[in-house]
Amino acid sequence: MMALNPVMITFPSERAVFLREENSKLYTTGAYFIGKSSVEMPLLILVPIIQELICYWMISYNDSNVSIVLIHLVIYFLLSVAGNSIGLLGGCFFKDVKVAAGVIPLFIMPLMLFSGFF
């Protein structure tokens, strides 16, 4: 969920420009989403891989098989993409960053509760 907060904070500031350009029929919502996601994808791939490769061997998980490490990296990448998507969703729902930052934990806490963190 590391990718949640930066996206949640940046989208409300881009909202007025997006609505103006979308109302002018310069591009569709799908094109904006695909463009924004493709620009963020290199960081969503690179940062989790570096972080998890360091943490994986610091914690000394099972590293006897390379496929286990790759599965771990893929799962962590998917979690990063999910956090990015939840942050974008929260940024789209609320016009004010303070309101979004206050309400998003209400959605995140049940996810953490049922995922086994508590």
Phi and psi restraints in degrees (value plus and minus 20) as a CYANA .aco file:
   2 MET   PHI     -84.1   -44.1
   2 MET   PSI     -48.1    -8.1
   3 ALA   PHI    -106.6   -66.6
   3 ALA   PSI     -20.4    19.6
   4 LEU   PHI     -92.2   -52.2
   4 LEU   PSI     -71.5   -31.5
   5 ASN   PHI     -85.3   -45.3
   5 ASN   PSI     -64.4   -24.4
   6 PRO   PHI     -81.3   -41.3
   6 PRO   PSI     -58.4   -18.4
   7 VAL   PHI     -91.7   -51.7
   7 VAL   PSI     -59.2   -19.2
   8 MET   PHI     -83.6   -43.6
   8 MET   PSI     -52.8   -12.8
   9 ILE   PHI    -101.2   -61.2
   9 ILE   PSI     -55.3   -15.3
  10 THR   PHI    -100.1   -60.1
  10 THR   PSI     -51.2   -11.2
  11 PHE   PHI     -85.9   -45.9
  11 PHE   PSI     -62.2   -22.2
  12 PRO   PHI     -78.6   -38.6
  12 PRO   PSI     -50.4   -10.4
  13 SER   PHI     -94.1   -54.1
  13 SER   PSI     -45.3    -5.3
  14 GLU   PHI    -109.9   -69.9
  14 GLU   PSI     -27.0    13.0
  15 ARG   PHI     -80.3   -40.3
  15 ARG   PSI     -65.9   -25.9
  16 ALA   PHI     -84.4   -44.4
  16 ALA   PSI     -61.5   -21.5
  17 VAL   PHI     -85.8   -45.8
  17 VAL   PSI     -62.9   -22.9
  18 PHE   PHI     -81.9   -41.9
  18 PHE   PSI     -66.2   -26.2
  19 LEU   PHI     -84.0   -44.0
  19 LEU   PSI     -59.8   -19.8
  20 ARG   PHI     -83.7   -43.7
  20 ARG   PSI     -65.2   -25.2
  21 GLU   PHI     -92.1   -52.1
  21 GLU   PSI     -52.8   -12.8
  22 GLU   PHI     -92.6   -52.6
  22 GLU   PSI     -56.9   -16.9
  23 ASN   PHI     -89.5   -49.5
  23 ASN   PSI     -46.3    -6.3
  24 SER   PHI    -101.8   -61.8
  24 SER   PSI     -19.9    20.1
  25 LYS   PHI      42.6    82.6
  25 LYS   PSI      14.4    54.4
  26 LEU   PHI     -95.1   -55.1
  26 LEU   PSI     -54.6   -14.6
  27 TYR   PHI    -179.4  -139.4
  27 TYR   PSI     147.2   187.2
  28 THR   PHI    -114.3   -74.3
  28 THR   PSI     151.8   191.8
  29 THR   PHI     -84.8   -44.8
  29 THR   PSI     -59.2   -19.2
  30 GLY   PHI     -83.0   -43.0
  30 GLY   PSI     -60.6   -20.6
  31 ALA   PHI     -85.5   -45.5
  31 ALA   PSI     -58.3   -18.3
  32 TYR   PHI     -84.5   -44.5
  32 TYR   PSI     -64.7   -24.7
  33 PHE   PHI     -84.1   -44.1
  33 PHE   PSI     -64.5   -24.5
  34 ILE   PHI     -85.7   -45.7
  34 ILE   PSI     -61.1   -21.1
  35 GLY   PHI     -84.7   -44.7
  35 GLY   PSI     -64.8   -24.8
  36 LYS   PHI     -85.8   -45.8
  36 LYS   PSI     -60.3   -20.3
  37 SER   PHI     -88.2   -48.2
  37 SER   PSI     -58.8   -18.8
  38 SER   PHI     -90.1   -50.1
  38 SER   PSI     -50.5   -10.5
  39 VAL   PHI     -90.9   -50.9
  39 VAL   PSI     -56.5   -16.5
  40 GLU   PHI    -103.1   -63.1
  40 GLU   PSI     -34.3     5.7
  41 MET   PHI     -81.5   -41.5
  41 MET   PSI     -61.2   -21.2
  42 PRO   PHI     -78.4   -38.4
  42 PRO   PSI     -60.9   -20.9
  43 LEU   PHI     -89.7   -49.7
  43 LEU   PSI     -53.9   -13.9
  44 LEU   PHI     -90.0   -50.0
  44 LEU   PSI     -38.5     1.5
  45 ILE   PHI    -113.0   -73.0
  45 ILE   PSI     -67.8   -27.8
  46 LEU   PHI     -91.3   -51.3
  46 LEU   PSI     -69.3   -29.3
  47 VAL   PHI     -83.9   -43.9
  47 VAL   PSI     -67.5   -27.5
  48 PRO   PHI     -83.7   -43.7
  48 PRO   PSI     -54.9   -14.9
  49 ILE   PHI     -85.6   -45.6
  49 ILE   PSI     -65.1   -25.1
  50 ILE   PHI     -83.8   -43.8
  50 ILE   PSI     -65.4   -25.4
  51 GLN   PHI     -83.4   -43.4
  51 GLN   PSI     -64.9   -24.9
  52 GLU   PHI     -95.9   -55.9
  52 GLU   PSI     -49.4    -9.4
  53 LEU   PHI     -85.9   -45.9
  53 LEU   PSI     -56.4   -16.4
  54 ILE   PHI     -89.1   -49.1
  54 ILE   PSI     -70.3   -30.3
  55 CYS   PHI     -87.0   -47.0
  55 CYS   PSI     -54.6   -14.6
  56 TYR   PHI     -80.4   -40.4
  56 TYR   PSI     -64.5   -24.5
  57 TRP   PHI    -106.1   -66.1
  57 TRP   PSI     -41.4    -1.4
  58 MET   PHI     -87.2   -47.2
  58 MET   PSI     -58.8   -18.8
  59 ILE   PHI    -100.1   -60.1
  59 ILE   PSI     -35.9     4.1
  60 SER   PHI      38.8    78.8
  60 SER   PSI      35.6    75.6
  61 TYR   PHI     -87.0   -47.0
  61 TYR   PSI     158.3   198.3
  62 ASN   PHI     -89.0   -49.0
  62 ASN   PSI      87.5   127.5
  63 ASP   PHI    -135.2   -95.2
  63 ASP   PSI       4.5    44.5
  64 SER   PHI     -94.9   -54.9
  64 SER   PSI     -41.0    -1.0
  65 ASN   PHI    -148.3  -108.3
  65 ASN   PSI     111.0   151.0
  66 VAL   PHI     -85.6   -45.6
  66 VAL   PSI     -52.1   -12.1
  67 SER   PHI     -85.0   -45.0
  67 SER   PSI     -50.8   -10.8
  68 ILE   PHI     -86.9   -46.9
  68 ILE   PSI     -61.3   -21.3
  69 VAL   PHI     -85.5   -45.5
  69 VAL   PSI     -61.6   -21.6
  70 LEU   PHI     -86.5   -46.5
  70 LEU   PSI     -59.4   -19.4
  71 ILE   PHI     -82.7   -42.7
  71 ILE   PSI     -62.1   -22.1
  72 HIS   PHI     -80.5   -40.5
  72 HIS   PSI     -62.6   -22.6
  73 LEU   PHI     -86.5   -46.5
  73 LEU   PSI     -59.3   -19.3
  74 VAL   PHI     -85.1   -45.1
  74 VAL   PSI     -62.5   -22.5
  75 ILE   PHI     -84.1   -44.1
  75 ILE   PSI     -61.8   -21.8
  76 TYR   PHI     -87.7   -47.7
  76 TYR   PSI     -55.5   -15.5
  77 PHE   PHI     -82.9   -42.9
  77 PHE   PSI     -63.5   -23.5
  78 LEU   PHI     -84.6   -44.6
  78 LEU   PSI     -55.8   -15.8
  79 LEU   PHI     -85.1   -45.1
  79 LEU   PSI     -56.5   -16.5
  80 SER   PHI     -86.1   -46.1
  80 SER   PSI     -61.9   -21.9
  81 VAL   PHI     -86.0   -46.0
  81 VAL   PSI     -58.5   -18.5
  82 ALA   PHI     -84.6   -44.6
  82 ALA   PSI     -61.9   -21.9
  83 GLY   PHI     -83.5   -43.5
  83 GLY   PSI     -59.6   -19.6
  84 ASN   PHI     -83.0   -43.0
  84 ASN   PSI     -61.9   -21.9
  85 SER   PHI     -87.8   -47.8
  85 SER   PSI     -60.4   -20.4
  86 ILE   PHI     -85.7   -45.7
  86 ILE   PSI     -58.5   -18.5
  87 GLY   PHI     -84.4   -44.4
  87 GLY   PSI     -60.2   -20.2
  88 LEU   PHI     -86.4   -46.4
  88 LEU   PSI     -58.7   -18.7
  89 LEU   PHI     -83.5   -43.5
  89 LEU   PSI     -64.8   -24.8
  90 GLY   PHI     -85.2   -45.2
  90 GLY   PSI     -57.6   -17.6
  91 GLY   PHI     -87.5   -47.5
  91 GLY   PSI     -50.8   -10.8
  92 CYS   PHI     -95.7   -55.7
  92 CYS   PSI     -53.7   -13.7
  93 PHE   PHI     -89.7   -49.7
  93 PHE   PSI     -57.1   -17.1
  94 PHE   PHI    -138.4   -98.4
  94 PHE   PSI     118.0   158.0
  95 LYS   PHI     -99.9   -59.9
  95 LYS   PSI     -49.8    -9.8
  96 ASP   PHI    -119.6   -79.6
  96 ASP   PSI     115.0   155.0
  97 VAL   PHI     -86.5   -46.5
  97 VAL   PSI     -56.7   -16.7
  98 LYS   PHI     -85.9   -45.9
  98 LYS   PSI     -59.6   -19.6
  99 VAL   PHI     -86.5   -46.5
  99 VAL   PSI     -63.1   -23.1
 100 ALA   PHI     -82.8   -42.8
 100 ALA   PSI     -62.5   -22.5
 101 ALA   PHI     -87.1   -47.1
 101 ALA   PSI     -45.3    -5.3
 102 GLY   PHI    -103.6   -63.6
 102 GLY   PSI     -50.1   -10.1
 103 VAL   PHI    -112.1   -72.1
 103 VAL   PSI     -52.0   -12.0
 104 ILE   PHI     -77.1   -37.1
 104 ILE   PSI     -58.7   -18.7
 105 PRO   PHI     -80.1   -40.1
 105 PRO   PSI     -44.9    -4.9
 106 LEU   PHI     -85.2   -45.2
 106 LEU   PSI     -50.0   -10.0
 107 PHE   PHI    -104.5   -64.5
 107 PHE   PSI     -52.0   -12.0
 108 ILE   PHI     -98.0   -58.0
 108 ILE   PSI     -57.7   -17.7
 109 MET   PHI     -81.4   -41.4
 109 MET   PSI     -63.1   -23.1
 110 PRO   PHI     -82.8   -42.8
 110 PRO   PSI     -54.8   -14.8
 111 LEU   PHI     -83.9   -43.9
 111 LEU   PSI     -62.0   -22.0
 112 MET   PHI     -88.9   -48.9
 112 MET   PSI     -56.7   -16.7
 113 LEU   PHI     -83.6   -43.6
 113 LEU   PSI     -64.5   -24.5
 114 PHE   PHI    -108.0   -68.0
 114 PHE   PSI     -23.1    16.9
 115 SER   PHI    -112.3   -72.3
 115 SER   PSI     -28.8    11.2
 116 GLY   PHI      83.1   123.1
 116 GLY   PSI     -10.1    29.9
 117 PHE   PHI     -93.5   -53.5
 117 PHE   PSI     -49.7    -9.7
